[in-house]
Amino acid sequence: MIVRITQLTDPAHSPPGARLAWLAAGADGRPLGTAFLRLPADGKVADLELRVHPAERRAGVGTRLLDAVAAAATDLDLSGLLTEPVQENSEADAFYQARSLRRVLALTYTRLPLNEAGTIAPAAAIAPAAAIGPAAAIAPAAAIGPAATTAPPAAIAPPATTASPAATAPPAAAPNPATATPTGAASTPSPTAPTTTVSGPAVDGYRLVHWEGTVPDELAETFARSRRAMDDMPMDDAGYTPQPWDVARLHAIAEAVAKRNEILCTTAAVAPNGEIAGFTELVVPADGQGDGQHYGTGVLPEHRSRGLARWMKTEAIALARVRFPTLAGLLADTADSNTAMRRINDELGYRPVYRSYLYQLDLSPPVSPPA
């Protein structure tokens, strides 16, 4: 098969770094596959997304795309390419192993059913979501960025299942994203007034806040500062470098989720000094159907070992039950080595669904021409 690889200009330039794109096409011009390379703002390892149409697999298309991306990354003086999570025993799993990429991180995907007996029961009193506050204690979940699909992202898979873009659901009316409601007296839940249930023990001196969509302006700076809670998440052998956070990046992520017709729900824990100490994020289809996807839970090191992570996640689950009564379940992906978050998920009723792996291609530095 004749395969032509063309590097494209990607208009989607958003924080933290630029993205390069490639298209694989047949001799007749039909598209066969795509590759994207997200350049890091910091560090030397870039994120790779590789897709080949199912009908065109096992014909060398994926290899040609991988070779093109690796050559460009080497010219940019990068040291490695880090794949998206690929499901165990999938075609993508076999593809990367056959091309001698290193398996650097194992993830277990779990699910909490919301409409079955035996899951967390909401408390009788429903109170408005508490004001600002970072996510709970313990260590952050090991998710590599957002993942809002119910099926595992496969490296050699069609664009319908990816680790970053989520499934597209029909839009639905969402609450005002610019409001964070402080804890108050019990009230009746309303689609335009996010509420949560008090279903877990509160942590002395801290309060919770919840918002949907873009972070409210008054919380933006402290929320950006709190994102370093994810910097030490377990990444095992992956060449991962934490990327810088600022308000612009927070806005870009919220806008990307909204464009996919999904709702980004954030519950944060606020410390006595008014700073966000931790947060947990959940992405839900705008129509409230199907499964929601946890994006991550993190607590700043100086606020850990207080029970914040479990408190925040418990509240986020209870809020999702009230805000999205027809939601079927919640999905989470956690590094196998993240024992703290795995324990919390187990206690909250999450059960394993499948495992996935991240692979890394280590690049040799470019050879300089002789002097």
SETI-811579 format. One line per 2 residues: number of its first residue (from 1); their letters; for each residue x, y, z of C-alpha. Coordinates in Angstrom, 1 decimal, always signed. Example, Ala and Ser with C-alpha at 12.3 -4.5 7.8 and 13.67 -1.06 7.14 Angstrom:
# residues 2
1 = AS = +12.3,-4.5,+7.8  +13.7,-1.1,+7.1 .
END
This chain:
# residues 371
1 = MI = +0.0,+0.0,+0.0  +1.2,+3.5,-0.9 .
3 = VR = +1.0,+5.7,+2.2  +1.6,+9.5,+2.1 .
5 = IT = +2.4,+11.3,+5.3  +1.7,+15.0,+5.4 .
7 = QL = +2.4,+17.3,+8.3  -0.5,+19.7,+8.9 .
9 = TD = -1.0,+23.0,+10.7  -3.2,+22.4,+13.7 .
11 = PA = -5.4,+25.4,+14.5  -6.1,+24.1,+18.0 .
13 = HS = -3.3,+25.9,+19.9  -4.1,+26.0,+23.5 .
15 = PP = -2.1,+25.9,+26.8  +0.2,+24.6,+27.9 .
17 = GA = +2.0,+23.9,+24.5  +1.6,+23.8,+20.8 .
19 = RL = +0.3,+20.7,+18.9  +1.7,+19.3,+15.7 .
21 = AW = -0.4,+17.1,+13.4  +0.1,+14.5,+10.6 .
23 = LA = -2.3,+12.9,+8.1  -1.7,+9.6,+6.5 .
25 = AG = -3.5,+9.2,+3.1  -3.6,+6.6,+0.4 .
27 = AD = -2.6,+7.0,-3.2  -6.2,+8.0,-4.0 .
29 = GR = -6.2,+10.7,-1.2  -8.5,+8.9,+1.2 .
31 = PL = -7.5,+9.5,+4.9  -6.0,+6.4,+6.6 .
33 = GT = -5.0,+7.8,+10.0  -3.8,+10.8,+12.0 .
35 = AF = -1.1,+11.6,+14.6  -0.9,+14.5,+17.0 .
37 = LR = +2.1,+15.6,+19.1  +1.5,+17.9,+22.1 .
39 = LP = +4.7,+19.7,+22.8  +5.4,+20.3,+26.5 .
41 = AD = +5.8,+23.8,+27.9  +8.4,+22.2,+30.3 .
43 = GK = +10.3,+19.0,+30.0  +11.5,+16.9,+27.0 .
45 = VA = +8.8,+14.3,+26.7  +5.8,+15.0,+24.4 .
47 = DL = +2.3,+13.5,+24.4  +1.4,+11.3,+21.4 .
49 = EL = -2.1,+10.6,+19.9  -2.1,+8.1,+17.1 .
51 = RV = -5.2,+6.9,+15.2  -5.6,+4.5,+12.3 .
53 = HP = -8.9,+3.7,+10.8  -9.9,+0.1,+11.6 .
55 = AE = -10.2,-0.9,+7.9  -6.6,+0.3,+7.3 .
57 = RR = -4.8,-1.4,+10.1  -2.0,-4.0,+9.8 .
59 = AG = -0.8,-2.3,+6.6  +2.0,-0.2,+8.0 .
61 = VG = +0.1,+3.1,+8.4  +0.6,+3.3,+12.1 .
63 = TR = +4.3,+2.6,+11.7  +4.7,+5.3,+9.1 .
65 = LL = +2.9,+7.8,+11.3  +5.0,+6.8,+14.3 .
67 = DA = +8.2,+7.2,+12.4  +7.2,+10.6,+11.1 .
69 = VA = +6.4,+11.9,+14.6  +9.5,+10.4,+16.1 .
71 = AA = +11.7,+12.1,+13.4  +10.1,+15.5,+14.0 .
73 = AT = +10.4,+15.0,+17.8  +14.1,+14.2,+17.5 .
75 = DL = +14.6,+17.3,+15.4  +13.0,+19.3,+18.2 .
77 = DL = +15.5,+17.8,+20.6  +12.8,+15.9,+22.6 .
79 = SG = +13.8,+12.8,+24.5  +10.7,+10.8,+24.3 .
81 = LL = +7.0,+10.3,+23.2  +4.4,+9.3,+25.8 .
83 = TE = +1.3,+7.6,+24.5  -2.3,+7.9,+25.6 .
85 = PV = -3.6,+5.0,+27.8  -4.3,+1.9,+25.7 .
87 = QE = -6.4,-1.0,+26.9  -4.7,-4.2,+27.9 .
89 = NS = -4.6,-6.8,+25.1  -6.0,-4.3,+22.6 .
91 = EA = -4.6,-3.8,+19.0  -2.9,-0.7,+20.3 .
93 = DA = -1.3,-2.6,+23.1  +0.1,-5.1,+20.7 .
95 = FY = +1.2,-2.4,+18.3  +3.3,-0.5,+20.8 .
97 = QA = +4.9,-3.7,+22.2  +5.8,-4.8,+18.6 .
99 = RS = +7.6,-1.5,+18.1  +9.6,-1.8,+21.3 .
101 = LR = +8.0,+1.0,+23.2  +8.4,+0.7,+27.0 .
103 = RV = +5.4,+0.1,+29.1  +5.8,+2.8,+31.8 .
105 = LA = +2.5,+3.1,+33.7  -0.3,+0.8,+34.5 .
107 = LT = -3.8,+2.2,+35.1  -6.9,+0.5,+36.5 .
109 = YT = -10.2,+1.9,+35.2  -13.0,+1.6,+37.8 .
111 = RL = -16.7,+2.4,+37.8  -19.2,+3.4,+40.5 .
113 = PL = -22.8,+2.6,+39.5  -25.2,+5.3,+40.6 .
115 = NE = -28.5,+3.6,+39.9  -27.9,+0.3,+41.7 .
117 = AG = -28.3,-0.8,+45.3  -25.2,-0.7,+47.5 .
119 = TI = -23.7,+2.6,+46.3  -23.3,+5.7,+48.4 .
121 = AP = -26.7,+7.0,+49.7  -27.2,+10.7,+49.8 .
123 = AA = -27.9,+12.3,+53.1  -31.4,+13.5,+54.0 .
125 = AI = -30.4,+17.2,+54.1  -29.4,+18.8,+50.9 .
127 = AP = -27.4,+22.0,+51.3  -25.9,+24.4,+48.7 .
129 = AA = -22.4,+23.5,+47.7  -19.8,+25.0,+50.0 .
131 = AI = -17.5,+27.9,+49.0  -14.0,+27.4,+47.6 .
133 = GP = -11.8,+24.6,+48.7  -9.2,+22.2,+47.2 .
135 = AA = -9.8,+18.5,+46.9  -9.2,+16.1,+49.6 .
137 = AI = -6.3,+14.7,+51.3  -4.1,+11.8,+50.3 .
139 = AP = -2.4,+11.6,+46.9  -4.0,+12.8,+43.6 .
141 = AA = -5.3,+10.3,+41.1  -2.9,+9.3,+38.4 .
143 = AI = -5.1,+10.3,+35.4  -3.1,+11.8,+32.6 .
145 = GP = -5.3,+14.6,+31.7  -9.0,+14.4,+31.1 .
147 = AA = -10.6,+11.2,+29.8  -14.3,+11.3,+29.2 .
149 = TT = -15.0,+8.2,+27.3  -16.7,+5.1,+28.5 .
151 = AP = -14.4,+3.0,+26.3  -10.7,+2.9,+26.8 .
153 = PA = -8.7,+5.2,+24.4  -6.8,+3.0,+21.9 .
155 = AI = -3.7,+4.3,+20.2  -4.5,+2.7,+16.9 .
157 = AP = -8.2,+3.4,+17.1  -10.6,+5.7,+15.3 .
159 = PA = -11.0,+9.2,+16.7  -14.3,+8.3,+18.4 .
161 = TT = -12.5,+7.1,+21.5  -9.7,+9.3,+22.9 .
163 = AS = -8.2,+10.1,+26.2  -8.5,+13.8,+25.9 .
165 = PA = -11.6,+14.6,+23.8  -14.8,+13.2,+25.3 .
167 = AT = -17.9,+11.8,+23.8  -20.2,+14.4,+22.3 .
169 = AP = -23.6,+14.6,+23.9  -26.5,+16.9,+23.1 .
171 = PA = -26.2,+20.2,+24.9  -28.3,+20.8,+28.0 .
173 = AA = -29.0,+23.9,+30.1  -26.2,+24.3,+32.5 .
175 = PN = -26.0,+26.4,+35.7  -24.3,+29.7,+35.8 .
177 = PA = -20.6,+28.7,+35.7  -19.5,+31.9,+37.3 .
179 = TA = -21.1,+31.3,+40.7  -19.7,+29.3,+43.7 .
181 = TP = -22.3,+28.9,+46.4  -21.3,+28.9,+50.0 .
183 = TG = -22.6,+26.3,+52.4  -26.0,+27.3,+53.8 .
185 = AA = -29.3,+26.0,+55.0  -31.0,+23.1,+53.4 .
187 = ST = -32.7,+23.8,+50.1  -34.4,+21.9,+47.2 .
189 = PS = -32.0,+20.9,+44.4  -32.5,+22.7,+41.2 .
191 = PT = -30.8,+22.4,+37.8  -29.7,+26.0,+38.0 .
193 = AP = -28.6,+26.0,+41.6  -26.0,+23.3,+42.1 .
195 = TT = -26.4,+21.5,+45.5  -24.5,+18.8,+47.3 .
197 = TV = -25.4,+16.4,+50.2  -23.5,+16.3,+53.4 .
199 = SG = -22.7,+12.5,+53.2  -19.1,+12.5,+54.6 .
201 = PA = -17.4,+13.8,+57.7  -16.3,+17.4,+57.4 .
203 = VD = -12.7,+18.4,+58.0  -12.3,+20.9,+60.8 .
205 = GY = -11.3,+24.4,+59.6  -12.0,+23.6,+55.9 .
207 = RL = -15.1,+24.3,+53.8  -16.1,+23.0,+50.4 .
209 = VH = -17.1,+25.0,+47.3  -18.6,+23.7,+44.0 .
211 = WE = -18.9,+25.3,+40.6  -19.6,+24.2,+37.1 .
213 = GT = -17.7,+25.2,+33.9  -15.2,+28.1,+34.2 .
215 = VP = -13.8,+28.8,+37.7  -15.3,+32.0,+39.2 .
217 = DE = -13.1,+35.0,+38.9  -12.7,+35.4,+42.6 .
219 = LA = -11.3,+31.8,+42.9  -9.3,+31.7,+39.7 .
221 = ET = -5.8,+32.6,+41.1  -6.0,+30.4,+44.1 .
223 = FA = -7.3,+27.5,+42.0  -4.4,+27.9,+39.6 .
225 = RS = -2.0,+27.8,+42.5  -3.7,+24.6,+43.9 .
227 = RR = -3.1,+22.7,+40.7  +0.4,+21.8,+41.9 .
229 = AM = -1.3,+19.2,+44.0  -1.1,+16.9,+41.0 .
231 = DD = +2.6,+17.5,+40.4  +3.7,+14.4,+42.4 .
233 = MP = +1.0,+12.0,+41.2  +2.4,+8.5,+40.7 .
235 = MD = +3.7,+8.2,+37.1  +6.1,+5.3,+37.6 .
237 = DA = +8.6,+5.2,+34.8  +6.9,+7.7,+32.5 .
239 = GY = +9.1,+10.7,+31.6  +6.4,+13.0,+32.8 .
241 = TP = +7.1,+16.7,+33.7  +4.4,+18.7,+35.5 .
243 = QP = +3.2,+21.5,+33.2  +2.7,+25.1,+34.5 .
245 = WD = -0.8,+26.2,+35.4  -2.3,+29.7,+35.1 .
247 = VA = -5.8,+31.1,+34.8  -5.6,+31.0,+31.0 .
249 = RL = -5.0,+27.3,+31.0  -7.9,+26.8,+33.4 .
251 = HA = -10.2,+28.7,+31.1  -8.9,+26.8,+28.0 .
253 = IA = -9.7,+23.4,+29.6  -13.2,+24.5,+30.7 .
255 = EA = -13.9,+25.9,+27.3  -12.7,+22.6,+25.6 .
257 = VA = -15.1,+20.6,+27.8  -18.0,+22.9,+27.1 .
259 = KR = -17.4,+22.6,+23.3  -17.7,+18.9,+23.6 .
261 = NE = -21.2,+19.5,+25.1  -20.1,+18.3,+28.5 .
263 = IL = -20.2,+19.9,+32.0  -17.0,+20.3,+34.1 .
265 = CT = -18.0,+20.0,+37.8  -15.4,+21.0,+40.4 .
267 = TA = -15.5,+20.6,+44.1  -12.7,+22.2,+46.0 .
269 = AV = -11.7,+22.5,+49.7  -10.8,+25.9,+51.1 .
271 = AP = -8.3,+26.1,+53.9  -8.7,+28.4,+56.9 .
273 = NG = -6.5,+31.0,+55.2  -8.9,+31.2,+52.2 .
275 = EI = -6.6,+29.3,+49.8  -7.8,+26.3,+47.9 .
277 = AG = -6.1,+23.2,+49.4  -7.4,+20.6,+47.1 .
279 = FT = -10.0,+19.8,+44.4  -11.8,+17.0,+42.6 .
281 = EL = -13.1,+17.3,+39.0  -15.9,+15.4,+37.3 .
283 = VV = -17.0,+15.7,+33.6  -20.6,+14.8,+32.8 .
285 = PA = -22.5,+14.6,+29.5  -24.6,+17.7,+29.1 .
287 = DG = -27.8,+15.6,+28.8  -27.0,+13.9,+32.1 .
289 = QG = -27.1,+10.4,+30.5  -24.5,+7.6,+30.5 .
291 = DG = -21.4,+7.8,+32.6  -19.5,+10.7,+34.1 .
293 = QH = -15.7,+10.7,+34.1  -13.4,+11.8,+37.0 .
295 = YG = -10.6,+14.0,+35.8  -8.5,+13.9,+38.9 .
297 = TG = -8.4,+14.6,+42.6  -5.5,+16.4,+44.3 .
299 = VL = -4.6,+17.8,+47.7  -1.6,+20.1,+48.3 .
301 = PE = +1.1,+18.3,+50.3  +0.8,+20.6,+53.3 .
303 = HR = -2.9,+19.7,+53.6  -2.7,+15.9,+53.3 .
305 = SR = -3.5,+13.2,+55.8  -6.6,+15.1,+57.0 .
307 = GL = -9.3,+13.2,+55.0  -9.8,+16.0,+52.5 .
309 = AR = -9.7,+13.7,+49.4  -12.3,+11.3,+50.6 .
311 = WM = -14.5,+14.2,+51.8  -14.3,+16.0,+48.5 .
313 = KT = -14.9,+13.0,+46.4  -17.8,+11.8,+48.6 .
315 = EA = -19.5,+15.3,+48.3  -18.9,+15.3,+44.5 .
317 = IA = -20.6,+11.9,+44.1  -23.5,+13.0,+46.3 .
319 = LA = -23.9,+16.2,+44.3  -23.8,+14.3,+41.0 .
321 = RV = -26.7,+12.1,+42.2  -28.8,+15.2,+42.9 .
323 = RF = -27.7,+17.3,+39.9  -27.8,+14.5,+37.4 .
325 = PT = -30.5,+12.0,+38.6  -30.4,+9.9,+35.4 .
327 = LA = -26.6,+9.5,+35.3  -25.7,+5.8,+35.2 .
329 = GL = -22.3,+5.8,+36.8  -18.9,+7.4,+37.4 .
331 = LA = -15.7,+6.3,+35.8  -12.2,+6.8,+37.3 .
333 = DT = -8.7,+5.8,+36.1  -6.0,+5.4,+38.7 .
335 = AD = -2.4,+4.4,+38.6  -1.9,+0.9,+40.1 .
337 = SN = +0.9,+2.5,+42.2  -1.4,+5.1,+43.6 .
339 = TA = -2.5,+3.0,+46.6  -4.0,+5.9,+48.6 .
341 = MR = -6.5,+6.9,+45.9  -7.2,+3.3,+45.0 .
343 = RI = -8.1,+2.7,+48.7  -10.5,+5.7,+48.7 .
345 = ND = -12.1,+4.5,+45.4  -12.5,+1.0,+46.8 .
347 = EL = -14.2,+2.4,+50.0  -16.6,+4.5,+47.9 .
349 = GY = -17.7,+1.5,+45.9  -15.8,+1.8,+42.7 .
351 = RP = -15.1,-1.6,+41.0  -12.5,-2.5,+38.4 .
353 = VY = -13.6,-2.6,+34.7  -10.4,-2.9,+32.8 .
355 = RS = -6.7,-2.0,+32.8  -4.7,+0.2,+30.5 .
357 = YL = -1.1,+1.1,+29.9  +1.0,+4.1,+28.9 .
359 = YQ = +3.9,+3.5,+26.6  +7.0,+5.6,+26.0 .
361 = LD = +9.2,+5.8,+23.0  +12.7,+6.9,+24.0 .
363 = LS = +14.4,+9.0,+21.3  +18.1,+9.2,+20.5 .
365 = PP = +19.6,+12.7,+20.3  +20.1,+14.0,+16.7 .
367 = VS = +23.5,+13.2,+15.3  +25.5,+16.4,+14.6 .
369 = PP = +27.2,+16.5,+11.2  +31.0,+16.2,+11.4 .
371 = A = +32.9,+19.5,+11.8 .
END
